Amino acid sequence: MNASLASTKQPAGQGKRGGVGIVCCHEDLSGALRVIACVKGSPAERSKKIFPGMALVKIDEEPVEGKSMERIGILMGGTIGSSVRLTLLQPDKHPVSVTLQRAPC
């Protein structure tokens, strides 16, 4: 199942929510959440630290394992200009922590 984590759904006109521009999917066998791509011009792409194949393991120190894509989208999204800290694993299992500022989607 593919899902863009660039934004979260909300009724029109309610607040200014944004995201970080990561497209992810759950892997069928392992259940890991893998980065597929970064949206062009997004905070994720501009960080130059997030790449396809990386596994997203934490959002603001909260593990993503076992969470639905909807819940992950809610955790990733937030008020435009606010920060979110992501912990990812490179394919060689080396952890990378990145703090990104949410932007309009």
C-alpha positions as CSV (number, residue, x, y, z in Angstrom):
1,M,0.0,0.0,0.0
2,N,1.5,3.3,-1.1
3,A,0.8,6.5,0.8
4,S,2.1,10.0,0.6
5,L,3.0,11.4,4.0
6,A,3.2,14.9,2.7
7,S,0.0,16.0,4.4
8,T,-2.9,14.8,6.5
9,K,-6.6,15.1,5.6
10,Q,-8.6,17.7,7.4
11,P,-11.8,19.7,6.6
12,A,-11.2,22.8,4.4
13,G,-10.6,26.0,6.2
14,Q,-9.5,24.5,9.5
15,G,-6.0,25.5,10.5
16,K,-2.8,25.6,8.5
17,R,-1.4,22.0,8.3
18,G,1.6,20.9,6.4
19,G,4.0,18.0,6.0
20,V,7.5,17.1,5.1
21,G,7.1,15.5,1.7
22,I,7.9,11.8,2.1
23,V,6.3,9.1,0.1
24,C,6.4,5.7,1.9
25,C,4.9,2.2,1.8
26,H,4.7,-0.8,4.1
27,E,6.8,-3.7,2.9
28,D,4.7,-6.8,2.5
29,L,6.9,-9.3,4.4
30,S,8.7,-7.3,7.0
31,G,6.1,-4.6,7.7
32,A,8.8,-2.0,7.6
33,L,7.9,1.5,6.4
34,R,10.2,2.3,3.5
35,V,10.8,5.6,1.9
36,I,9.8,5.5,-1.8
37,A,10.6,9.1,-2.7
38,C,10.9,12.7,-1.5
39,V,8.5,15.2,-3.0
40,K,10.4,17.6,-5.2
41,G,11.1,20.9,-3.3
42,S,9.9,19.4,0.0
43,P,11.6,19.7,3.4
44,A,12.6,16.0,3.1
45,E,14.3,16.6,-0.3
46,R,16.0,19.8,0.8
47,S,17.4,18.0,3.9
48,K,19.6,15.9,1.6
49,K,19.5,13.2,4.3
50,I,16.4,11.1,3.3
51,F,16.6,8.7,0.4
52,P,14.6,5.9,-1.2
53,G,15.1,2.6,0.6
54,M,15.5,4.1,4.0
55,A,13.2,2.7,6.8
56,L,11.3,5.2,8.9
57,V,11.4,3.9,12.5
58,K,10.4,6.8,14.7
59,I,8.5,10.1,14.5
60,D,9.3,12.4,17.4
61,E,10.7,9.4,19.3
62,E,7.4,7.4,18.8
63,P,8.0,4.1,17.0
64,V,6.0,3.7,13.8
65,E,6.0,-0.2,13.9
66,G,2.5,-1.5,14.0
67,K,0.9,1.9,13.2
68,S,-1.5,2.4,10.3
69,M,-0.6,4.7,7.4
70,E,-3.4,7.0,8.6
71,R,-1.8,7.3,12.0
72,I,1.6,7.8,10.6
73,G,0.3,10.6,8.4
74,I,-1.2,12.3,11.4
75,L,2.1,12.1,13.3
76,M,4.0,13.4,10.3
77,G,1.6,16.3,9.6
78,G,1.2,19.3,11.8
79,T,1.1,23.1,11.9
80,I,3.1,24.7,9.1
81,G,6.4,25.9,10.5
82,S,6.5,23.4,13.4
83,S,9.2,20.8,13.6
84,V,9.1,17.0,13.5
85,R,12.1,14.7,14.2
86,L,12.4,11.6,12.2
87,T,14.6,8.6,12.8
88,L,15.4,6.5,9.8
89,L,17.6,3.5,9.1
90,Q,19.8,3.4,6.0
91,P,19.9,0.1,4.1
92,D,23.1,-0.8,6.1
93,K,21.1,-0.3,9.3
94,H,22.9,2.9,10.3
95,P,20.4,5.2,12.1
96,V,19.9,8.8,10.9
97,S,17.9,11.4,12.8
98,V,16.6,14.4,10.9
99,T,14.6,17.4,12.2
100,L,12.4,18.9,9.5
101,Q,10.2,22.0,9.5
102,R,6.7,21.3,8.1
103,A,5.7,23.2,5.0
104,P,2.5,23.7,3.0
105,C,1.6,20.7,0.8
